[in-house]
Amino acid sequence: MLTVLEIIKRTTEFLAGRGVSSPRLNAELLLGHVIGRRRMQLYLEFERPLTAAELDQLRPLVRRRGQQEPLQYILGETEFRGLRLKVDRRVLIPRPETELLVELVHTWAATQPPVLRALDLGTGSGAIAAALATLWTTAAVVAAERCPEALALARENFAALGLEGRIQPVAATWFEGVPPGPYDAIVSNPPYLTAAEVAAAAPEVRQHEPRAALEAPEEGLADLRAIIARAPAYLRPGGLLALETGCDHHADLSARLQTAGFQAVEARPDLTGRARFILSVWPG
């Protein structure tokens, strides 16, 4: 029988040969998923033989990863600000950059009266809405999503996290279908990539993640422009609009926000120092 260490080595070699980044890490996470062990626990069980049933369960998962399917889809979950979220092909995988967007919004809220109503536009897996509801325990959060399959998955995540009573999932295309405001904060990570950017993305992204959640017309700006145009009707005076954006969008979006009447328009960088977020306040 093959041992844990032998399987890790063989799987690492297989994944490396197919161009998978961090092949050893992926091998350990896949094996740990199958036998119910954390990565560090594997190191204590290197000599443990795997059963035939365990190997049968592992092999198709390794093949999927070798075909560049995202690890998160294979494992069926990911972590976002300490929350375990179910993810699959219905939704975009939440990114660390979006965790920073939530952090920026939470920092703003610390200077404000308690947030009572918040809106997550394009909720996808429900990551932003769940994080805000967890941070703001007195707030009601609306999670809007236009894709029925994604909204169904978000509902599953809200239920699993015990947030059903705090988050209202709604079928809506941006503001079309959203309950009336005013909202204290509107947060969105909409599609903002161009077709060329999607084509140049890693295979995990361009071949497996939902294109509709990645790409927007008008050089990636269409959905961002639509949100900015209608947000004033839904924000309270002094309310925040916080957007994740493309790195080349800030000149256009800043001008639109200022023309629309927003104040305190501020571009903020992501973890790599690239312009990624725009925060702005509705006057009042």
C-alpha positions as CSV (number, residue, x, y, z in Angstrom):
1,M,0.0,0.0,0.0
2,L,1.2,3.5,-0.8
3,T,1.8,5.8,2.2
4,V,0.8,9.4,2.8
5,L,4.3,10.6,1.9
6,E,4.5,8.5,-1.2
7,I,1.2,9.8,-2.5
8,I,2.2,13.4,-1.7
9,K,5.4,13.0,-3.7
10,R,3.6,11.3,-6.7
11,T,0.8,13.8,-6.7
12,T,3.3,16.7,-6.5
13,E,5.2,15.4,-9.5
14,F,2.0,14.9,-11.5
15,L,0.7,18.4,-10.8
16,A,4.1,20.0,-11.5
17,G,4.2,18.3,-14.8
18,R,0.9,19.9,-15.8
19,G,2.0,23.4,-14.8
20,V,0.0,23.7,-11.6
21,S,1.4,26.4,-9.3
22,S,2.4,25.3,-5.8
23,P,2.1,21.6,-6.6
24,R,3.2,20.3,-3.2
25,L,0.7,22.5,-1.4
26,N,-2.1,21.4,-3.8
27,A,-1.2,17.8,-3.3
28,E,-1.3,18.1,0.5
29,L,-4.6,19.9,0.5
30,L,-6.2,17.4,-1.8
31,L,-5.0,14.5,0.2
32,G,-6.0,16.1,3.5
33,H,-9.5,16.7,2.1
34,V,-9.9,13.0,1.2
35,I,-8.6,11.6,4.5
36,G,-10.0,14.3,6.8
37,R,-6.7,15.8,7.9
38,R,-5.2,19.3,8.1
39,R,-1.9,19.8,6.3
40,M,0.2,19.8,9.5
41,Q,-1.5,16.5,10.6
42,L,-0.3,14.9,7.4
43,Y,3.3,15.4,8.5
44,L,2.6,13.3,11.6
45,E,1.2,10.5,9.4
46,F,3.7,10.2,6.6
47,E,4.0,6.4,7.1
48,R,0.2,5.8,7.2
49,P,-0.9,3.6,4.3
50,L,-3.9,4.8,2.2
51,T,-6.8,2.4,1.6
52,A,-8.0,1.5,-1.8
53,A,-11.2,3.5,-1.2
54,E,-9.2,6.6,-0.3
55,L,-7.0,6.3,-3.4
56,D,-10.1,5.9,-5.5
57,Q,-11.5,9.1,-4.1
58,L,-8.3,11.0,-4.5
59,R,-7.5,10.1,-8.1
60,P,-10.3,12.0,-9.8
61,L,-9.7,15.1,-7.7
62,V,-6.0,15.1,-8.7
63,R,-7.0,14.7,-12.4
64,R,-9.3,17.7,-12.1
65,R,-6.6,19.8,-10.6
66,G,-4.2,18.7,-13.3
67,Q,-6.7,20.1,-15.8
68,Q,-6.3,23.5,-14.1
69,E,-9.7,23.4,-12.3
70,P,-9.4,25.7,-9.3
71,L,-8.6,24.0,-6.1
72,Q,-11.5,25.8,-4.3
73,Y,-14.0,24.2,-6.7
74,I,-12.5,20.8,-6.2
75,L,-12.6,21.1,-2.4
76,G,-16.0,22.7,-2.6
77,E,-15.1,25.6,-0.2
78,T,-12.9,28.5,0.5
79,E,-12.3,30.9,3.3
80,F,-13.1,34.6,3.3
81,R,-12.3,36.7,6.4
82,G,-12.4,33.6,8.5
83,L,-15.8,32.4,7.1
84,R,-16.0,29.1,5.4
85,L,-18.0,29.5,2.2
86,K,-19.2,26.9,-0.3
87,V,-18.0,27.6,-3.8
88,D,-18.5,25.9,-7.2
89,R,-18.7,26.8,-10.8
90,R,-21.8,28.9,-10.2
91,V,-19.8,31.7,-8.6
92,L,-16.5,33.6,-8.8
93,I,-14.1,32.5,-6.1
94,P,-13.7,35.3,-3.5
95,R,-10.3,36.9,-3.6
96,P,-8.0,38.3,-0.9
97,E,-8.4,41.8,-2.6
98,T,-12.1,41.7,-1.8
99,E,-11.3,41.0,1.8
100,L,-9.5,44.3,1.8
101,L,-12.5,46.0,0.3
102,V,-14.6,44.8,3.3
103,E,-11.8,46.0,5.7
104,L,-11.9,49.5,4.1
105,V,-15.7,49.7,4.5
106,H,-15.5,48.5,8.1
107,T,-12.8,51.1,8.8
108,W,-15.1,53.8,7.4
109,A,-18.0,52.6,9.5
110,A,-16.0,53.0,12.7
111,T,-16.3,56.8,12.3
112,Q,-20.1,56.7,11.6
113,P,-23.2,56.0,13.6
114,P,-24.0,52.3,13.7
115,V,-24.7,50.9,10.2
116,L,-28.4,49.8,10.1
117,R,-28.8,48.9,6.4
118,A,-26.2,47.7,3.9
119,L,-26.4,46.5,0.3
120,D,-24.1,44.1,-1.4
121,L,-24.6,44.4,-5.2
122,G,-23.7,41.3,-7.1
123,T,-23.2,39.1,-4.1
124,G,-22.1,35.9,-5.9
125,S,-21.1,33.4,-3.2
126,G,-22.4,35.9,-0.6
127,A,-18.9,36.6,0.7
128,I,-19.2,40.4,1.1
129,A,-22.7,40.3,2.6
130,A,-21.8,37.5,5.0
131,A,-18.6,39.4,6.1
132,L,-20.5,42.7,6.7
133,A,-23.3,40.9,8.6
134,T,-20.7,39.3,10.8
135,L,-18.9,42.6,11.4
136,W,-22.1,44.7,11.9
137,T,-24.2,42.6,14.1
138,T,-27.0,45.1,14.3
139,A,-27.3,45.7,10.6
140,A,-29.7,44.3,8.1
141,V,-27.9,43.4,4.8
142,V,-29.4,43.0,1.4
143,A,-27.6,40.7,-0.9
144,A,-28.5,41.3,-4.6
145,E,-27.6,38.9,-7.4
146,R,-28.8,38.6,-11.0
147,C,-27.8,35.0,-11.6
148,P,-30.3,32.6,-10.1
149,E,-27.7,29.8,-9.7
150,A,-25.3,32.1,-7.8
151,L,-28.1,33.4,-5.6
152,A,-29.1,29.9,-4.7
153,L,-25.5,29.2,-3.6
154,A,-25.4,32.4,-1.6
155,R,-28.6,31.3,0.3
156,E,-26.8,28.1,1.1
157,N,-23.9,30.0,2.6
158,F,-26.1,32.3,4.6
159,A,-27.9,29.3,6.1
160,A,-24.7,27.5,6.9
161,L,-23.4,30.5,8.7
162,G,-26.5,31.1,10.6
163,L,-27.1,34.5,8.9
164,E,-30.5,33.8,7.3
165,G,-32.4,36.2,9.5
166,R,-29.8,39.0,9.0
167,I,-29.3,38.9,5.3
168,Q,-32.1,39.3,2.7
169,P,-31.1,37.7,-0.7
170,V,-32.9,39.3,-3.6
171,A,-32.9,38.6,-7.4
172,A,-31.8,41.9,-8.9
173,T,-29.8,43.2,-11.8
174,W,-27.8,45.9,-10.0
175,F,-30.5,48.2,-8.5
176,E,-33.4,46.7,-10.6
177,G,-35.2,44.7,-8.0
178,V,-33.4,46.0,-4.9
179,P,-35.6,47.1,-2.0
180,P,-35.8,50.9,-1.6
181,G,-33.2,52.7,0.4
182,P,-31.8,54.5,2.1
183,Y,-28.8,52.4,2.8
184,D,-25.9,53.4,5.0
185,A,-23.4,51.6,2.7
186,I,-23.5,50.1,-0.7
187,V,-20.6,47.7,-1.6
188,S,-19.9,46.0,-4.8
189,N,-17.3,43.8,-6.6
190,P,-18.9,43.8,-10.1
191,P,-17.5,42.4,-13.3
192,Y,-14.7,44.8,-14.4
193,L,-12.3,42.9,-16.6
194,T,-12.0,43.4,-20.4
195,A,-12.3,40.6,-22.9
196,A,-8.5,40.8,-23.4
197,E,-7.8,40.6,-19.7
198,V,-9.9,37.5,-19.4
199,A,-8.2,35.9,-22.3
200,A,-4.8,36.6,-20.7
201,A,-5.8,35.3,-17.3
202,A,-4.6,32.0,-15.7
203,P,-6.3,28.9,-17.1
204,E,-8.1,28.4,-13.7
205,V,-9.8,31.8,-14.3
206,R,-10.5,31.9,-18.0
207,Q,-11.5,28.2,-18.4
208,H,-13.5,27.6,-15.2
209,E,-14.8,30.7,-13.5
210,P,-18.1,32.2,-14.7
211,R,-17.2,34.7,-17.4
212,A,-20.3,36.8,-16.7
213,A,-18.9,37.5,-13.2
214,L,-15.5,38.6,-14.6
215,E,-16.0,40.6,-17.8
216,A,-18.0,43.7,-18.5
217,P,-18.5,45.7,-21.8
218,E,-17.1,49.2,-22.3
219,E,-13.6,48.1,-21.5
220,G,-14.8,46.7,-18.2
221,L,-16.6,49.8,-17.1
222,A,-20.2,49.2,-18.0
223,D,-21.4,47.7,-14.7
224,L,-19.4,50.2,-12.6
225,R,-20.9,53.1,-14.5
226,A,-24.4,51.7,-14.1
227,I,-23.9,51.4,-10.3
228,I,-22.6,54.9,-10.0
229,A,-25.5,56.3,-12.0
230,R,-28.2,54.9,-9.7
231,A,-26.5,54.7,-6.3
232,P,-27.4,58.3,-5.2
233,A,-31.1,57.3,-5.1
234,Y,-30.4,54.5,-2.6
235,L,-27.8,56.1,-0.2
236,R,-28.6,58.1,2.9
237,P,-26.9,61.4,3.3
238,G,-23.4,60.7,4.3
239,G,-23.7,57.1,3.1
240,L,-20.8,55.2,1.5
241,L,-20.4,53.7,-2.0
242,A,-17.4,51.3,-2.1
243,L,-16.4,49.6,-5.3
244,E,-13.8,47.1,-6.4
245,T,-12.5,48.2,-9.9
246,G,-10.1,47.6,-12.6
247,C,-6.6,49.1,-12.2
248,D,-7.1,51.5,-15.2
249,H,-10.6,52.7,-14.3
250,H,-10.0,55.3,-11.7
251,A,-9.8,58.4,-13.8
252,D,-13.1,57.6,-15.5
253,L,-14.9,56.6,-12.3
254,S,-13.6,59.4,-10.2
255,A,-14.9,61.9,-12.8
256,R,-18.3,60.2,-12.9
257,L,-18.6,60.1,-9.1
258,Q,-17.8,63.8,-8.8
259,T,-20.2,64.7,-11.7
260,A,-22.9,62.7,-9.9
261,G,-22.4,64.7,-6.8
262,F,-20.4,62.4,-4.6
263,Q,-17.8,63.8,-2.2
264,A,-14.6,62.5,-0.6
265,V,-13.9,60.4,-3.7
266,E,-10.8,58.3,-2.9
267,A,-8.8,55.7,-4.8
268,R,-7.2,53.0,-2.6
269,P,-4.6,50.4,-3.5
270,D,-4.9,46.6,-3.2
271,L,-2.3,44.4,-1.4
272,T,0.1,44.7,-4.4
273,G,-0.1,48.5,-4.5
274,R,-2.3,48.7,-7.6
275,A,-5.3,51.0,-7.7
276,R,-8.2,48.7,-7.0
277,F,-10.9,50.4,-5.0
278,I,-12.9,53.6,-5.0
279,L,-14.7,54.9,-2.0
280,S,-17.0,57.9,-2.1
281,V,-19.6,59.5,0.1
282,W,-23.0,60.9,-0.8
283,P,-23.2,64.4,0.6
284,G,-25.2,65.3,3.7
